[in-house]
Amino acid sequence: LLIVALYRFGVTTLVLAIAVQTFLMWPISVAMVLRVLKIDVWHYLRPFVAPALASAAMLVAVLAIQRSHAIESAYLDLLAQVATGAVVYCAVLFALDSARIFRMRDVVLRRVVSA
């Protein structure tokens, strides 16, 4: 219904409307998940902490590279920002939640071996 109502206003408006709808519906979805799984909100939000902190650290690192203007080439500047962001994100995520990363690796490897 949202797409039918807003398609004539362009892709940007449509994507913004979908994002707003998702943002407004998320608390309802979370409440339903919490009720069905019978868990508290902190237990639900715990897996989001490490990626959120890693994202914040990545943002700071990329903005620092961006503000330094040390690189003249736009392509090299973009490469430096992407590489720095990836390294910082992975390093912070690994430092904060390496146990979960290793568990995910083990699950994937078990599935590959059994397939």
N, C-alpha and C positions, 0 to 999 in steps of 0.2 A: 504494500500500500504506500509505503514511504517513497519507493522508487517511482511509482506511477504518479504520485502527487508532485514530486520535485524534479523529475528528469529534465523538464524544460528550462530549469534555472542553471543547468550546467553541472559538470562533474564535481567541481569544488563544493558547491552548495550541497549536492547529494552526499558526498563523502562526509562533510561536516555534520549533516543531519543524522547520518548513520552513527557517527562517533558520539554525538550527543545522546541519541537513543540508547546506545550501548552503555554509556556512562550512567544514564538514569536507571537503566534496568539492572545494572551490576549489583547494587545492594540487595535487590529482591532475590536475585539468583543466589547470592552468598547466603542470605537468610534461609533460603530453602535448603541449600547444601548443608548448612550447619544443623538444621533441624533433622534432616534425613540421616546424616552421619552421626548425629548426637555428639558433636565436638564444640569446643568453645572457639571464639573468634581468633584468639592468639594461636591456637593450634592450626587453624586454617591459614593464617597470615605468615606463619613462620617460614615456609619455603620461599616467600617473596623477599625476605630481608636481605639475604646475601646478593641476589641479582640486583636489587634496588641500590644497595651500597656500591656494588661494582659499577653500575650505570652512572651513579653520581661521580665516582672517581674517574671514570672514563670521560665524562663531560668536562670535569676540571682539567684533565690532561689535554684534551683536544682544544679546549679554549686557551690553555697556556701556549700550545703550539701556534694556534691561530693569532694570538695577540703578539707573539714574538716577532713576526714578520721577518724571520731570519732567512727564509727561503724565497728566492725571487721567482722561480718557476711555479706557475699555478699547479701544474701536474705533480711536481715534486712536493709541493705544499700539501696537496690532497693526499698523496701517498704517505707522507709523514703523519698526517692527522689520522688516517685510517689505520696505519700500522701502530701508532702510539695508542690509539683507542683500543685496538684489539689486544695488544700486549697488556695494557693496564687492566682492562676488563677481565681478561683471563687470569692474570696474576692475583687480583683482588678476590675474584670468585674462588680460585683455588685456595687462597689463604683462609677464606672464611668458611668454605663448605666443601673441602676436599673429600670428606667421607662420603657425602652424597654423590659426588662426581665418580668416585671409585665404585660405588654401588650401581650407578647407572651403567658404567662401563661393563661391570660383571654381568648385569642383566643382558646387555646387548651381545656380549661375547657368548653367553650361554645359548641365546637364540640363534646365533650364527652357527654354532657348533651343532645344535640339534636340527637345523634345517637341512 
